[in-house]
Amino acid sequence: MEAGHFGVWHPLFSKVPAERARRAAAEIERLGYGSVWINEGWQSKEPLTTAAVLLAATGRIAVATGIASIWGRDATGMTAGAVALADAFPGRFLLGIGVSHGPLVGRRGHDYAKPLSAMRAYLDGMDDAKEGLVEAEAPRLLAALRPRMLELARDRADGAHTYFVPPEHTAQARRILGPDRLLAPEQAVVLESDPARAREIARTHMAYYLTLPNYLNNLRALGFTDDDFAGGGSDRLTDAVVAWGDEGRVAERLRAHLDAGADHVAVQPLSPGAPDLDDALGQLRRLAPVLGL
């Protein structure tokens, strides 16, 4: 898979009408980015189906799930869907899977008590389900933050997709994964040089994630405290999680992940108030030449 160093992660790929998502993916491809990442959140479209729509609308760019929840389909269904996409679009589909988060899993009627054990069993099921299928395989990444899930990504997958992390975490993840596993962090960005305005946009984005224990525990392991989580996030935390400033400053942060050991960085442009695909595309246009695309 030749996806280059930079791709695009955006929650609206799985929410807007299909034609709007197709046009956005095609423009991102024209701009020179190497991937688009589709999430599976509450009230989002089914990610493997959405990936097929975007793969069919583009000719070069990789399409990745970031992530498809293991609670959304059984291991056989996930494997069959990934094989179908890998067979139809060779070298262009990347399967990112994850255990999601307790509140979202509870809405689906599942028990989140032992996510690591659930992932191990799911991977066993996926491996068993390959037998007899067409020989087409997509790279498999695990959503991973803490050491034990990163170790599982190293041992049972092709690498890890990390989210809501600074470059310091990327360096730690690389040490655990070793040199030969794919590491693809997401990085939220705001092309805004006014500190107050940039942090306001960043905190709106961060608000939901700061209610989820997986992210809080990971940030605590990086040295942040409850004081950093209060009031929507301290300046220190906000600046660590969201890259803001002019094009050069944001590009510097994106490259910091590469310097820390990332293979590919999924850029998530943030917009005032709520996700906005038009605004995101405008930021991506401004970033593309600075990133050398």
C-alpha positions as CSV (number, residue, x, y, z in Angstrom):
1,M,0.0,0.0,0.0
2,E,1.5,3.3,-1.1
3,A,-0.3,5.9,1.0
4,G,2.6,8.4,1.5
5,H,3.0,10.2,4.8
6,F,-0.2,12.1,5.1
7,G,-3.9,11.2,4.9
8,V,-7.2,12.7,6.2
9,W,-9.4,11.6,9.0
10,H,-12.8,13.2,9.3
11,P,-16.1,12.2,11.0
12,L,-18.3,13.4,8.2
13,F,-17.2,10.9,5.6
14,S,-19.6,8.5,7.4
15,K,-22.4,11.0,8.0
16,V,-22.9,13.2,4.9
17,P,-24.8,12.1,1.8
18,A,-22.8,9.7,-0.4
19,E,-22.3,12.1,-3.3
20,R,-20.8,14.7,-0.9
21,A,-18.4,12.2,0.5
22,R,-17.4,11.0,-3.0
23,R,-16.6,14.6,-4.0
24,A,-14.6,15.2,-0.9
25,A,-12.6,12.0,-1.2
26,A,-11.9,12.8,-4.9
27,E,-10.6,16.3,-4.0
28,I,-8.4,15.0,-1.2
29,E,-6.9,12.6,-3.8
30,R,-6.3,15.4,-6.2
31,L,-4.6,17.4,-3.5
32,G,-2.1,14.6,-3.0
33,Y,-3.1,13.1,0.3
34,G,-2.6,9.4,0.5
35,S,-5.6,8.2,2.5
36,V,-9.1,8.9,3.9
37,W,-10.1,7.5,7.2
38,I,-13.7,6.5,8.1
39,N,-14.9,6.2,11.7
40,E,-17.7,4.2,13.2
41,G,-19.4,6.3,15.8
42,W,-22.9,6.7,17.0
43,Q,-25.3,7.5,14.2
44,S,-22.6,7.0,11.5
45,K,-23.0,4.9,8.4
46,E,-21.6,1.4,8.3
47,P,-17.9,1.8,7.7
48,L,-17.1,-1.1,5.3
49,T,-19.9,-0.1,3.0
50,T,-18.8,3.5,3.2
51,A,-15.3,2.5,2.3
52,A,-16.6,0.7,-0.8
53,V,-18.4,3.9,-1.9
54,L,-15.2,6.0,-1.5
55,L,-12.9,3.4,-3.1
56,A,-15.2,3.3,-6.1
57,A,-15.2,7.1,-6.4
58,T,-11.4,7.4,-6.4
59,G,-8.5,5.8,-8.3
60,R,-5.4,5.9,-6.2
61,I,-6.0,6.9,-2.6
62,A,-6.2,4.4,0.2
63,V,-9.3,4.1,2.3
64,A,-9.0,3.0,5.9
65,T,-11.5,2.4,8.7
66,G,-10.5,4.3,11.8
67,I,-12.0,2.3,13.3
68,A,-14.6,-0.4,12.6
69,S,-15.9,-1.6,15.9
70,I,-15.6,-5.3,16.8
71,W,-19.0,-5.0,18.4
72,G,-20.6,-3.9,15.1
73,R,-20.2,-7.2,13.3
74,D,-18.9,-10.6,14.2
75,A,-15.4,-11.7,13.3
76,T,-16.6,-13.7,10.2
77,G,-18.5,-10.7,8.9
78,M,-15.5,-8.4,9.4
79,T,-13.2,-10.7,7.7
80,A,-15.5,-11.3,4.7
81,G,-16.1,-7.6,4.3
82,A,-12.4,-6.8,4.4
83,V,-11.6,-9.6,1.9
84,A,-14.3,-8.3,-0.5
85,L,-12.8,-4.8,-0.5
86,A,-9.2,-6.0,-0.7
87,D,-10.1,-8.2,-3.7
88,A,-12.0,-5.5,-5.5
89,F,-9.5,-2.7,-4.8
90,P,-6.1,-4.3,-4.4
91,G,-3.6,-2.4,-2.3
92,R,-6.1,0.4,-1.4
93,F,-8.1,-0.8,1.6
94,L,-6.8,-0.8,5.2
95,L,-8.8,-2.4,8.0
96,G,-8.6,-0.6,11.3
97,I,-10.5,-2.3,14.1
98,G,-11.0,-1.5,17.7
99,V,-12.8,-2.2,20.9
100,S,-14.4,1.2,20.9
101,H,-15.5,2.7,24.3
102,G,-17.8,1.6,27.1
103,P,-20.7,4.0,26.5
104,L,-20.8,3.2,22.8
105,V,-20.5,-0.5,23.4
106,G,-23.3,-0.4,26.0
107,R,-25.6,1.3,23.5
108,R,-25.1,-1.8,21.3
109,G,-26.1,-4.1,24.2
110,H,-22.6,-5.6,24.8
111,D,-20.5,-5.9,27.9
112,Y,-17.2,-3.9,27.8
113,A,-15.8,-5.5,30.9
114,K,-12.7,-7.2,29.3
115,P,-11.9,-5.3,26.0
116,L,-8.4,-6.8,25.6
117,S,-9.7,-10.4,26.0
118,A,-12.5,-9.5,23.6
119,M,-10.0,-8.3,21.0
120,R,-7.9,-11.4,21.4
121,A,-10.9,-13.7,20.9
122,Y,-12.0,-11.6,17.9
123,L,-8.7,-11.9,16.2
124,D,-8.8,-15.6,16.7
125,G,-12.2,-15.6,15.0
126,M,-10.9,-13.5,12.1
127,D,-8.0,-15.8,11.5
128,D,-10.3,-18.8,11.5
129,A,-12.7,-17.1,9.1
130,K,-10.0,-16.6,6.4
131,E,-10.0,-20.3,5.5
132,G,-11.6,-20.9,2.1
133,L,-12.0,-17.2,1.2
134,V,-10.4,-15.5,-1.8
135,E,-6.8,-14.9,-1.3
136,A,-7.0,-11.1,-0.9
137,E,-6.0,-9.5,2.4
138,A,-6.1,-6.0,3.7
139,P,-3.5,-4.7,6.2
140,R,-5.1,-5.0,9.7
141,L,-4.5,-2.3,12.3
142,L,-5.7,-2.2,15.9
143,A,-6.9,0.9,17.6
144,A,-4.3,1.0,20.5
145,L,-3.3,3.4,23.1
146,R,-1.9,1.6,26.2
147,P,1.0,-0.9,26.2
148,R,-1.0,-4.2,26.3
149,M,-3.1,-3.3,23.3
150,L,0.0,-2.0,21.4
151,E,1.7,-5.3,22.2
152,L,-1.3,-7.2,20.7
153,A,-1.1,-5.0,17.6
154,R,2.5,-5.9,17.3
155,D,1.9,-9.6,17.8
156,R,-1.4,-10.2,16.0
157,A,-1.8,-7.3,13.5
158,D,0.1,-5.2,11.0
159,G,0.3,-2.3,13.3
160,A,-1.7,0.3,15.2
161,H,-3.9,3.3,14.6
162,T,-3.7,5.8,17.5
163,Y,-6.0,8.7,18.2
164,F,-6.0,11.8,20.4
165,V,-2.3,11.5,21.1
166,P,0.8,13.9,21.0
167,P,4.1,12.9,19.3
168,E,5.4,11.7,22.7
169,H,2.9,8.9,22.6
170,T,3.9,8.1,19.0
171,A,7.5,7.6,20.2
172,Q,6.3,5.3,23.0
173,A,4.1,3.3,20.6
174,R,6.9,2.9,18.1
175,R,9.2,1.4,20.9
176,I,6.5,-1.2,21.7
177,L,5.5,-2.0,18.1
178,G,9.1,-2.4,17.0
179,P,10.5,-1.3,13.6
180,D,8.4,-3.4,11.2
181,R,4.8,-2.6,12.2
182,L,2.7,0.2,10.6
183,L,2.0,3.1,13.0
184,A,-0.7,5.6,11.9
185,P,-1.6,8.3,14.5
186,E,-4.4,10.8,14.0
187,Q,-3.6,14.5,14.6
188,A,-6.3,17.1,15.0
189,V,-5.4,20.5,13.5
190,V,-6.7,24.1,13.4
191,L,-5.3,26.6,10.9
192,E,-5.8,29.5,13.3
193,S,-3.0,31.7,14.8
194,D,-5.0,33.4,17.5
195,P,-4.4,31.4,20.6
196,A,-7.8,32.1,22.2
197,R,-9.7,31.3,19.1
198,A,-7.7,28.2,18.2
199,R,-8.1,26.8,21.8
200,E,-11.8,27.5,21.7
201,I,-12.2,25.3,18.6
202,A,-9.9,22.7,20.1
203,R,-11.8,22.5,23.3
204,T,-15.1,22.0,21.5
205,H,-13.5,19.0,19.8
206,M,-11.9,17.7,23.0
207,A,-15.0,17.9,25.2
208,Y,-16.5,14.5,24.3
209,Y,-13.1,12.6,24.4
210,L,-12.4,14.0,27.8
211,T,-15.4,12.0,29.1
212,L,-14.0,8.6,27.9
213,P,-11.8,6.7,30.4
214,N,-9.6,5.2,27.6
215,Y,-8.3,8.6,26.6
216,L,-8.0,10.0,30.1
217,N,-6.0,7.0,31.3
218,N,-3.7,7.3,28.3
219,L,-3.2,11.0,29.0
220,R,-2.5,10.3,32.6
221,A,0.2,7.9,31.6
222,L,1.8,10.7,29.6
223,G,1.9,13.0,32.7
224,F,-1.3,14.9,32.5
225,T,-3.5,15.2,35.6
226,D,-7.1,15.8,36.5
227,D,-6.3,19.5,36.7
228,D,-5.5,19.3,32.9
229,F,-8.9,17.7,32.2
230,A,-10.9,20.4,34.1
231,G,-12.6,23.3,32.4
232,G,-12.5,21.7,29.0
233,G,-8.7,21.1,29.1
234,S,-5.8,23.1,30.2
235,D,-3.8,25.1,27.7
236,R,-1.0,22.6,28.1
237,L,-3.2,19.6,27.3
238,T,-5.0,21.5,24.5
239,D,-1.8,22.4,22.8
240,A,-0.5,18.9,23.1
241,V,-3.5,17.2,21.6
242,V,-4.5,19.8,18.9
243,A,-1.9,21.4,16.5
244,W,-2.9,25.0,15.8
245,G,-1.3,28.0,14.1
246,D,-0.3,28.9,10.6
247,E,0.4,26.3,7.9
248,G,4.1,26.0,8.8
249,R,3.5,25.5,12.5
250,V,0.8,22.8,11.9
251,A,3.0,21.1,9.4
252,E,5.8,21.0,11.9
253,R,3.6,19.1,14.4
254,L,2.5,16.7,11.7
255,R,6.2,16.0,10.9
256,A,6.9,15.6,14.6
257,H,4.9,12.4,14.5
258,L,7.0,11.1,11.6
259,D,10.1,12.0,13.5
260,A,8.8,10.1,16.5
261,G,8.3,6.9,14.5
262,A,4.9,7.2,12.7
263,D,4.7,5.9,9.1
264,H,1.5,7.8,8.2
265,V,-0.3,10.7,9.9
266,A,-4.1,11.1,9.5
267,V,-4.9,14.8,9.6
268,Q,-8.2,15.8,11.1
269,P,-9.0,19.5,10.4
270,L,-11.2,21.0,13.1
271,S,-13.8,23.7,12.4
272,P,-15.6,26.3,14.6
273,G,-18.6,24.9,16.3
274,A,-19.0,21.5,14.7
275,P,-17.3,19.4,12.0
276,D,-17.6,21.1,8.6
277,L,-16.4,19.3,5.5
278,D,-16.1,22.4,3.3
279,D,-14.0,24.2,6.0
280,A,-11.9,21.1,6.4
281,L,-11.2,20.9,2.7
282,G,-10.2,24.5,2.7
283,Q,-7.6,23.8,5.5
284,L,-6.4,20.8,3.6
285,R,-5.8,22.9,0.5
286,R,-3.7,25.3,2.5
287,L,-1.7,22.6,4.1
288,A,-1.0,20.5,1.0
289,P,1.9,22.6,-0.5
290,V,3.5,23.1,2.9
291,L,3.5,19.3,3.3
292,G,5.1,18.8,-0.1
293,L,2.1,17.0,-1.6
